[in-house]
């Protein structure tokens, strides 16, 4: 069997198959482990560098895999999909620790990468290279932002919602022009995917783009509410309560 080929008959992928369910469980287990052992993970700088370089190597191999199988095309292989952009941000965050990068990646990982893991657009199953690449890179994005949140105490602010909105809208004309000149459909800005998706409920093209903008703001606000830094007054109240218990 060709582990590095593109024959889907050898390694077929089926959504919510046993391998897919195990993958979802592993992702959840990793999230729980980061939270439970957060106080023991404070000195892991070397691991941050190792993970960053492993992502770079995996992504390079992914592009070589596409070239090897003659499926690398400008209209579909540039890193302009949301999760591809998130992967770049993840690598930069691990290498630099920049808070701005964290603010951007937090929303892309929790809103984009999680959705990709639950409903992956994937043809090749375990243990094919593409299967391992897809889930490892998406795991890394989610686990990285949770690590920086729970271990390194990074937190989003209300301004973070504005930053991700501005960031994606600055990318919008670049991606639209790329789609126009290459015939691609990066971020599904040119047309809806052929398979059923959330976009089916957001209106026809191009109006679903505006619906996505509104959805982005709404979901980003929810992420901010969950992960924002709790007020000092609330912390003081909890401290006072503990003293009297």
C-alpha positions in Angstrom: 0.0 0.0 0.0 1.2 3.5 -0.9 1.3 5.5 2.4 2.5 8.6 0.4 0.2 8.2 -2.6 -3.3 9.5 -3.3 -5.2 6.2 -3.8 -8.2 6.6 -1.5 -9.1 2.9 -1.9 -6.0 2.0 0.2 -6.8 4.4 3.0 -10.4 5.6 2.8 -11.6 8.2 5.3 -15.2 8.1 6.6 -16.5 10.8 8.9 -17.4 9.6 12.4 -15.7 6.2 11.7 -13.8 4.6 14.5 -10.6 6.3 13.6 -12.3 9.7 13.4 -14.0 9.2 16.8 -10.7 8.2 18.3 -9.1 11.4 16.9 -11.9 13.6 18.4 -11.4 11.8 21.8 -7.6 12.4 21.6 -8.1 16.1 20.9 -10.4 16.4 23.9 -8.0 14.4 26.1 -5.2 16.7 25.1 -7.3 19.8 26.1 -8.2 18.2 29.4 -4.5 17.3 30.1 -3.3 20.9 29.4 -5.9 22.2 31.9 -5.3 19.6 34.6 -1.4 19.8 34.4 -1.3 23.5 33.7 0.7 24.3 36.9 3.4 21.7 35.9 3.8 23.0 32.4 5.2 26.4 33.1 8.8 25.7 31.9 8.4 24.2 28.5 10.2 26.6 26.2 12.3 23.9 24.5 9.0 22.0 23.8 7.5 25.1 22.2 10.5 25.3 19.8 10.3 21.6 19.0 6.6 21.7 18.3 7.1 24.8 16.1 9.8 23.1 14.0 7.8 19.9 13.8 4.9 21.9 12.3 7.3 23.5 9.8 8.6 20.1 8.7 5.1 18.6 8.5 3.9 21.5 6.3 7.0 21.3 4.0 6.4 17.5 3.6 2.8 18.2 2.8 3.7 20.4 -0.1 6.3 17.9 -1.3 3.6 15.2 -1.1 1.3 17.3 -3.3 4.2 17.9 -5.8 5.1 14.2 -5.7 1.6 13.2 -6.6 1.2 16.1 -9.2 -1.7 17.7 -7.2 0.1 21.0 -6.2 -1.7 23.8 -8.0 -1.7 27.5 -7.4 -5.5 27.6 -7.2 -5.7 25.2 -4.3 -2.2 24.8 -2.6 -1.3 28.3 -1.4 -1.6 28.7 2.4 -4.6 31.0 2.1 -7.2 28.8 3.8 -8.2 29.8 7.3 -6.6 26.9 9.0 -3.4 27.3 6.8 -3.2 30.9 8.0 -3.9 29.7 11.6 -1.0 27.2 11.2 1.4 30.0 10.3 0.2 32.0 13.3 0.7 29.0 15.5 4.3 28.6 14.4 5.0 32.3 15.0 3.3 32.2 18.4 5.4 29.2 19.5 8.6 30.9 18.3 8.0 34.4 19.5 5.3 34.3 22.2 3.7 37.5 20.7 0.4 38.4 22.4 -1.0 39.8 19.2 -0.5 36.5 17.4 -2.2 34.7 20.4 -5.2 37.0 20.1 -5.6 36.2 16.4 -4.9 32.5 16.7 -7.3 32.0 19.6 -10.3 32.7 17.5 -9.1 30.9 14.3 -8.2 27.8 16.3 -11.3 27.6 18.5 -13.7 28.5 15.7 -12.0 27.1 12.7 -9.7 24.2 13.7 -12.3 22.7 16.0 -14.9 22.7 13.2 -12.3 21.2 10.8 -11.7 18.3 13.3 -15.4 17.6 13.7 -16.2 17.8 10.0 -13.0 17.3 8.1 -12.8 17.8 4.4 -10.6 14.8 3.9 -10.4 11.8 1.6 -7.5 9.8 3.0 -7.8 7.9 6.3 -5.5 6.5 9.0 -2.6 5.9 8.8 -2.0 7.8 5.6 0.4 10.8 5.7 -2.3 13.3 4.8 -4.5 12.0 7.7 -1.7 12.4 10.2 -0.7 15.8 8.8 -4.3 17.1 8.8 -5.1 16.2 12.4 -1.7 16.9 13.9 -1.6 20.5 12.6 -5.2 21.1 13.7 -4.5 19.6 17.1 -1.4 21.8 17.4 -3.4 25.0 16.8 -6.0 24.2 19.5 -3.6 22.9 22.1 -1.2 25.8 21.5 -3.8 28.5 22.3 -5.1 26.5 25.3 -1.5 26.1 26.5 -0.9 29.9 26.2 -4.2 30.6 27.9 -4.1 28.1 30.9 -0.3 27.7 31.3 1.1 31.1 30.3 -1.9 33.1 31.4 -2.5 34.9 28.1 -6.1 36.2 27.8 -8.1 37.9 25.1 -9.7 41.3 25.6 -12.7 42.8 24.0 -10.3 44.6 21.6 -9.1 41.1 20.5 -12.5 40.6 18.8 -11.9 43.8 16.8 -8.3 42.7 15.9 -9.4 39.3 14.4 -12.2 41.1 12.5 -9.8 43.7 11.1 -7.1 41.0 10.4 -9.5 38.8 8.3 -10.9 41.8 6.5 -7.5 42.9 5.5 -6.9 39.4 4.1 -10.2 39.5 2.3 -9.2 41.5 -0.8 -5.9 39.6 -1.1 -7.8 36.3 -1.2 -10.5 37.6 -3.5 -7.8 38.7 -6.0 -6.0 35.4 -5.7 -9.3 33.5 -6.4 -10.0 35.8 -9.3 -6.6 35.3 -11.0 -6.1 31.6 -10.2 -9.7 30.4 -10.5 -9.4 29.1 -6.9 -11.9 29.2 -4.1 -9.9 30.0 -1.0 -12.0 30.4 2.1 -15.0 29.6 -0.1 -15.2 33.3 -1.1 -15.9 32.5 -4.8 -18.6 29.9 -4.3 -20.0 27.5 -1.8 -18.4 24.0 -1.3 -20.0 21.2 -3.3 -20.8 19.3 -0.2 -23.3 20.3 2.4 -22.0 23.0 4.8 -23.0 25.8 7.2 -22.8 28.2 4.2 -26.0 26.6 2.8 -27.9 28.4 5.6 -26.3 31.8 5.1 -27.8 32.8 1.8 -26.6 32.8 -1.8 -23.2 34.1 -3.1 -22.0 36.7 -2.4 -24.4 37.5 0.5 -23.2 34.6 2.6 -19.9 36.5 3.0 -21.7 39.2 5.0 -23.5 36.6 7.0 -20.1 35.0 7.8 -18.9 38.5 9.0 -21.8 38.7 11.4 -21.3 35.1 12.6 -17.6 35.8 13.1 -18.3 38.7 15.4 -21.0 36.7 17.4 -18.9 33.6 17.9 -15.7 35.6 18.7 -17.6 37.4 21.4 -18.6 34.1 22.9 -14.9 32.9 22.9 -13.9 36.2 24.5 -16.6 35.8 27.2 -15.3 32.3 28.0 -11.6 33.0 28.0 -11.4 36.6 29.1 -9.5 37.5 32.3 -11.9 37.5 35.2 -12.3 40.9 37.0 -10.2 41.6 40.0 -13.3 42.4 42.0 -14.6 38.9 41.3 -11.2 37.4 42.5 -11.4 39.5 45.7 -14.9 38.3 46.4 -13.8 34.7 46.0 -10.9 35.2 48.3 -13.2 36.8 51.0 -15.6 33.8 50.7 -12.8 31.3 51.1 -11.6 33.0 54.3 -15.1 32.6 55.9 -15.5 29.0 54.8 
